């Protein structure tokens, strides 16, 4: 999970709300308006630069869903969370954390969901991190042995975020489900191979690889952005600083 910068509310949502200002419209009502729905989906994916807001798997037109951080069943006429742009995130399709090649698999692991499907209906309290309210600091670290995601205690202290809240978020979203760990460890192994070049100073090499993966921050981020950022260490931080990374 990483910081997400939210763009202004799309005009399509504003127009939809204005047309039905006197009515209590819900998400299922809005979904019937394909223009508005597609504008929401596209803007969310663009804001998040192609990554699931929770697990950082790549999302695209065939593998994305709109997540309401505060569940829609909490909506009232006074506080309509269904249509609140600041309450919407893009996440991967249930059960979550599934590679593109496996999306058509009829035996998807629905008995071990992650991301939004795992959170399903839970009313977030102050312990659950919201990607829209995170610092740009990296709050997580990873195991090079099995790809497990863990709180980075030093960075959490710097950011003033309780370590137990970070761990609670990992557990609530099941970000250590086995398929995610397997895919992270594959990325870590790939990074380690690229770092195994003794002809280049390690600091320069880390920054060079970071530039190759992250570019200028104008295109979609690679999947598992935070994992790559962690393994490339200070080289990644220098490159992100140079491109004025902000989310």
N, C-alpha and C positions, 0 to 999 in steps of 0.2 A: 504494500500500500504506500502511496506517495501523495504529496500535495497536488490538489487539482485547482486550477484557476477557472473560475466560472465567468463565462461571457454574459453580456446583458441578455435579458429575457428576449427570446425571438419574437419578432413582430406577429408571427402566426398565433402564438399563445395570447398575446395582448388582444389581438383581433377577436379570437375565439371567446375570451373572457368578456369583452365588450358586447359581443352579440348576445351573450346569455347572462348578462350582469344581474338580471332579476331572478335567475334560477340557480339552484344548487346542483351544478354539474359535477359528475364524478369522472374518474379516469376511463371507465368503460364507455362513457358517453363520448369523451374526447377521441378515443381510439377509432370511433366510426368516421372521424374526419381525417382522412388519410394524409392530406396536405399538412395539417398541423402535427400529426403524429410523426411523419417522416422528418419534418423540420426539427422536432425535438430530438429524435434519434440521431440525426446527422450533426446537430450542434453539440450534443453531449459527447459523441465520439470525437469530434474535432477538439473540444475543450480538453479531453483526456488523451489526446494524441494517440488514439487507437488502442488504448489499454483499458482492461476491466478495472474499475475503481478500487476493487478489493484485492484480487490475486495478481493483477498485472499480466494476465494472459492477453493475447491480441484479440481484439473484437472487430467485427466487420458486419456487413449487411445480413449475413446468414448466421451470425453467432453473437447476437447482442440482445439485451433486454433492458428495459427502463426500470431502475430500482428507485423506490421511494424510501428515503432514509428513515423518516417517521412513517410508519405503516399507514396505508390508505384507510384502514378501518378506524383510525383515530380522527378522521376528518369530521368537521362540523360546518355549519353554514358560516360561522364566524372565522374558523380556521380551516380552510380547505386545503389539506396537505396533498390531495390528489393533483391539484393544478398549480402547486407552488413550485416555480422554477428552481428555487434554491433548495428544494427538497428532492430533486431528481439527479440521479447518477446513471451512467451506463455501466452495465455489468455483463459478464458472459452468461450464456443461456444455462439454465439448470441442466444437470446437477452442478455445473460449474467446474472450471479447471480442466476442461476436456479439449484435447488437440483437435484441430480442424479435420484431420484424417479420420477421427473417431466419431465425428458428429452424427454420421449415418448409422453407427453401430446400434443395433437393436438391444444390445446388452449393456447400455450405459449404466454406470454405477450409481443408480438413483438411491441406493441404500447408504451411500456415503457422500452426501452433498457438501458443498462448500459455498462460500460467498453469499449471495442473496438468498439462495435456496436454504442454506443452513440457518441464516438469520430469520428467515421466513416468519413474518408477523410479530417478531419480538419488538417491544417498544424500547428504543435505545435509552439508556441512562447516561450519566456523565462519564461512565467508564469506557463506553464504546467510541473509538476514534472515528471522526467524520473526515473523509478525505478533503473536504472543503475547508476544514479548519486546522490543517496540519502545517507545521513549519516546513521550510524547504530543506531543513536538515534531514539527514537519513536517520530514521529512528530504529531501523532493523539491521541485524546482521544475520549471517547464514552459516550453517555447518558445511564444511568442505567434505565431510564424510557421507552425509545422507541428504543434504539439501534442506535441512530443517530451518525454518525462520524463527528468530529469537529477538527479544528486545536488545537494543544496543544501550547498555546501562549508562555509559559515559555521555552519549548524545542525548539520551532522554533527560538526564540531569541538566545538561546545558540548555535544553529546550524547555525545562520546567514541566515536563510531562511525566506523571507517575509511571514507573516501570510496570506496576501491576495493571495499569490501564492498557498498556501496550500488550501485555500478555493476555489480558482479558479479551482484547480485540482479536488476537491470533486465535484464541480458543473458540470464541463465539462464531467467528467466520470459518472455522476449521481450515485455516491456511496451511496446516501441516498434514492435510490429507495425503495419502501415499502418492497419488498420481501427480500432485503438485511438487512434492519432494523429489520424485523421480525426474521430472522435467527441469527442476532447478539444478539438480546435480549434473544433468547433461550440459546445461549452460555453464556451470562452474568448471566442469572438465574441459569444455571448449575454450573458455577463457584462459585456463592454465596452460593449455597447449600453445595458445598465441603468445603467452608471456614467457614461454620457454625459448627465448632468443637471446643468447649471451653476447651477441654482437652489438646490442643496443643497451645503453644504460637503462636500468629498470624503471627509473622515474620518467624518462623520455618515452619508454615503450608503453607504460601505462597510459600516458597522456595521448600518445599516438593512437592506441586502440580505442580509447574513449572517443576521440574525434571521429574514428571510423564508424562507431556504433551510434553515437549521439548526434553527429553532424552539427549543424548550427541551431538545432532546436526548432526548426521550422517544419520538419516532416514528422510523421508518426514516430514515437519512441519504439525501440525494440522491446519485445516481450521480456518480462522480468527485469525491467529497468533498474530497480533498486538492487537486485542481485548483482547485476553487472557493475553498478556503481560501487557496491561494497567491495567486490573482488579487485577492482581497478584502483581502489584506494585514493591516495592523494592525487594521482594522475587524473582520475575522473573528476575530483573536486576542482582541480586547476582548470580543466577544460570547461566544466560547467560554469565556473566563475567567468571564464573568458567569453562565453556566449551569453552571459547575463541570465543564467538559468533562474527561473522563478516558479516552475511548476510544470 
